[in-house]
């Protein structure tokens, strides 16, 4: 009896939908989440992954009452085989109604991408619940379809864009990129997560010509992310204010998709950097995967530093687990060594982020600010001065030191001028009231 080739057998194996069936092509206005997410939503807003979320973060919310809008383009299989990988855009709206379909609908239909957006997850929604909702929706879609993490793009507008950055930068293993419209976000403080974002994500920042957040996106967040090594691009659409610009969306998606080979290669070398297909791994399994990867990293001279940073992440994130104890033990062993060359890498990384932050906050505070942000200019400039002074004291990056020597007096002069105008205005106002 002849046996069929393995590839042929794989095409006959249906995708094992765990809790809910795939939906037919079309726009489904309200799909209901089938169960509470297994994805680690708590870590997005904390530095740990506890067994049980804080009670006040879940009070009053039931996952199985949560709904989301879903676009299923024609051609998405309802009975996908084991090799199928389906791309997804998950959009976070600043309001209570879902969004993103108008912006991404056409390109999604052309490329065969799902587009989903939760109901009642806008800016008025408590932040922990908002994050929980977004990851409930993502996990529900992962149970219905073989979602490709390398082609899962988390998008959002305004406050929704900030949430997208927060989630994406905390859980980069779930995504291939982030698209933030008219807003942006900051990287996590944990070094190993910064490495993850740098090595895995593409971050598209899209703003309007007259958007009041344009300065933040174009002069602050975008340059900062780029300088520290995150694949980042900023789009500014003419004639648009604080709104989702539609014109560059096909180009944005094309740019995101172009980075797929890099993400795939990285995940092949470091499997823990990408969420596996099927049910989301639990706390213990995730800790084990990250611990194993950290050990592999520390076994190679070129990746010792990143491995140690990941061990720190395991120790803190999974406190109380055997993996946390093992990570702590390994860290103590390395710390006891006479020679610790990785410390130079740590210092160099801190310096790189310091210089990038100084340049970006300087550019933001020194440029045009809309009226609602102008009152904060002095604080921004003072912060920039403090960062430049730290760079001067460090003295190691010659180019940055030279820039600091030029910028500090310029910024101090500007601060003094703003403060003098403010005092003069207060004096004139006081004189009017007499």
Secondary structure, DSSP 8 states (H G I E B T S, - for coil): -----HHHHHHHSB---SSS----SEEEEEEE--S---S-HHHHTSS---SS--HHHHTT--GGG-EEEEEE-TT--SS-BTT--EEEEEEE-SSSS---HHHHHHHHHHHT-EEEEESS-STTS-HHHHHHHHHHHHHHHHHHS-EEEEEEEEEEETHHHHHHHHHHHH-GGG-SEEEEES------S-HHHHHHHHHH-EEEEEEETT-TTHHIIIIIIHHHHHHTT-EEEEEEETT--SS---TTHHHHHHHHHTTHHHHHHHHHH-GGGS--SSS---HHHHHHHHHHHHHHHHTSGGGHHHHHHHHHHHHHHTTTSHHHHHHHHHHHHHHT-S--THHHHHHHHHHHHHHHHHHHHHHHHHS---HHHHTTHHHHHHHHHHHHHHHHHH---HHHHHHHHHHHHHHHHHHHHHHHHHHHHHHHHHHHH-
